[in-house]
Amino acid sequence: MNAIISASELASELAGERPPVLLDVRWQLSAAKAAGVPAFDGRAEYAAGHLPGAVYIDLDTELAGHAGPGDGRHPLPEPSEFGAAMRAAGVSADRDVIVYDGGQGWAAARAWWLLRWTGHPSVRVLDGGLAAWDGPLETTVPAPEPGTFEPAPGATGLLDADAAAALARSGLLLDARAAERYRGDVEPIDRVGGHIPGAVSAPTTENVGADGRFRPAAELAERFKSLGANGDPAKLGVYCGSGVSAAHEILALAVAGYEAQLYVGSWSQWSADESRPVATGPDPQ
């Protein structure tokens, strides 16, 4: 199954006999100006208008766990809590799920990745997000029939800090953050700027066009091939600041036909440990 769906395809599926479950995950990191400041909460925007039947999902509380010392900003949620949130939203393993956000795609990709990692067989992201939708919106908050989804973690690859470091040496570890953060020119959130030694800069913003939609699969495949991807999922990983935009890069890789592992702790976890090495500048080492 494709990892993404167009707005026209979604409209057709919503008109079918068994429409997909819709999850609205509007959230933006850009509102978090410093460490510890909550990111943008999309509940007000959701209340003002959302896709018909869509259930709001909060990234910080339902797609991430409580961040303890050394965890990074967005650690994985407890599977039992994630499962409860998904069932309350109407998610079942035998029903398609479509996830969308305001258009950036990062938050939707985090939900997509978590559902895949916990074993859901059919989840896609609305390409371009709500901005790509030209159909009706509603303000009614739905009360879906509870779903039956039971998470089974481990269906996709997951890296810890040591495994990410090893992959940067022996495979390909992509850094999905902006190039200036990778180089260490600026660091607006974390303790120190720079990147994991050996990681390759691959800003996730370069995977989409001006309209926020993914570039064609062939273009994405060529991009990742030029960065060193060889099709071996055991040799390909991605990280970012806190495990959100990296999920979007993994989604782009999926569109291009690649499977990749996610380092969820990402730079927020790596840089918090002063014993871990930091590289700066445009070169991986």
Secondary structure as GFF3:
##gff-version 3
##sequence-region A 1 285
A	DSSP	beta_strand	4	5	.	.	.	ID=ss1
A	DSSP	alpha_helix	7	14	.	.	.	ID=ss2
A	DSSP	beta_strand	21	24	.	.	.	ID=ss3
A	DSSP	beta_strand	27	28	.	.	.	ID=ss4
A	DSSP	three_ten_helix	29	31	.	.	.	ID=ss5
A	DSSP	beta_strand	40	41	.	.	.	ID=ss6
A	DSSP	alpha_helix	43	48	.	.	.	ID=ss7
A	DSSP	beta_strand	55	56	.	.	.	ID=ss8
A	DSSP	alpha_helix	59	62	.	.	.	ID=ss9
A	DSSP	alpha_helix	79	88	.	.	.	ID=ss10
A	DSSP	beta_strand	97	100	.	.	.	ID=ss11
A	DSSP	alpha_helix	106	117	.	.	.	ID=ss12
A	DSSP	beta_strand	123	126	.	.	.	ID=ss13
A	DSSP	three_ten_helix	129	132	.	.	.	ID=ss14
A	DSSP	beta_strand	158	159	.	.	.	ID=ss15
A	DSSP	alpha_helix	161	170	.	.	.	ID=ss16
A	DSSP	beta_strand	172	175	.	.	.	ID=ss17
A	DSSP	alpha_helix	179	183	.	.	.	ID=ss18
A	DSSP	beta_strand	200	201	.	.	.	ID=ss19
A	DSSP	three_ten_helix	204	207	.	.	.	ID=ss20
A	DSSP	alpha_helix	217	227	.	.	.	ID=ss21
A	DSSP	three_ten_helix	233	235	.	.	.	ID=ss22
A	DSSP	beta_strand	236	239	.	.	.	ID=ss23
A	DSSP	alpha_helix	245	256	.	.	.	ID=ss24
A	DSSP	beta_strand	261	263	.	.	.	ID=ss25
A	DSSP	alpha_helix	266	270	.	.	.	ID=ss26
###
